Amino acid sequence: MHLKEGFKLHQLGNESIVVAEGDASLDYTSIISLNETGAYIWRNIIGKEFDAESITKLLLDEYDVDEATASDDAYAFVESLLEAELVNE
């Protein structure tokens, strides 16, 4: 899967938000707030194919976390992207 085109990550002070820009904004009016980890993942998957396993690897490479926790968090992040309709499979 990959992130849909037209969604951009912006930094507003200490907050990271994803907003639809251009044609994507015609169909999508929500703003998604990401924590530091979510923003890290977003920056590392934009323009790339990814799945929960590749996100797990990103988390393991960046954070001091065990594999089970990283995997659970990665699957939850992917589920959130799917629910928000931010990905194409």
N, C-alpha and C positions, 0 to 999 in steps of 0.2 A: 504494500500500500504506500501511498505518498500523500503529503498535504495538498489540499486543493490550492490552485493558484488564486491570487487575489487577497490572501490573508497575510497580514504583516504584523510582526512583533514590534511594539513600541515601548520605550522606557519612559515612564512619567514619574519622576522623582524616584522613590524606592519601589514603585509598582511596575510590573510588566503586564502589558495588555496586548491581546490579539484583536485586531479590527479588520473588517472587510474593506477593501479599497477597490476602486474602479467598478467593473461590471459585477463583481462579487457583492458589492454593497447594495445592489438592487434587490437581491434575494435574501440577504443576511443582515439583520439589523442588530444583532447582539454584540456585546463586547465581552471577551473572555479574559479573565484575570488569571495570571499564572504566578505561582510562587517561584523562588529562585531556581529550584530544581526543574520545574516545568519549563521555565525560560531556557535553562541550559539544554534540556532535551530538544526543545523547539529549534534553537539555533543549530543544533547538530543533526537534525533530520530534514531541515528545509532543503528542498530540491533533490532529495534522495529517497530511494526506496527504503522502507523500514518495516519492522515487525516488532513484536514484544521482545523477542530474543535479542535483537540488535539494540534495543533500548536498554535491556538488562545489562548488556556489555558496556554501554555508555555509562550507566550508573556505577557499575563495578570499577570502571577505569577512573572515575572522578571522585567517588565518595567512599568512605570507610564504612562499608555496609556488607552484610553477608548476602550470599547469592539468593537465598529464599526471599529475603526482604526486597532486594532489588527486582527480582522477578515479579513478586506481588505488586510492587509499585509500578513496574513497566506495564503489566497487564491492565492495571487500573487506569493508567494514563491513556493507553490505547482505547480502552472502553470509553473514557471521557471524550476523546477525539471523535470516536464513532457516534456517540450520542449527540454531540454538538454538530455533527455533519461537516467536519473539517477535513475529512480524508476521502480519497478515492481508493477503492480496493483493486 
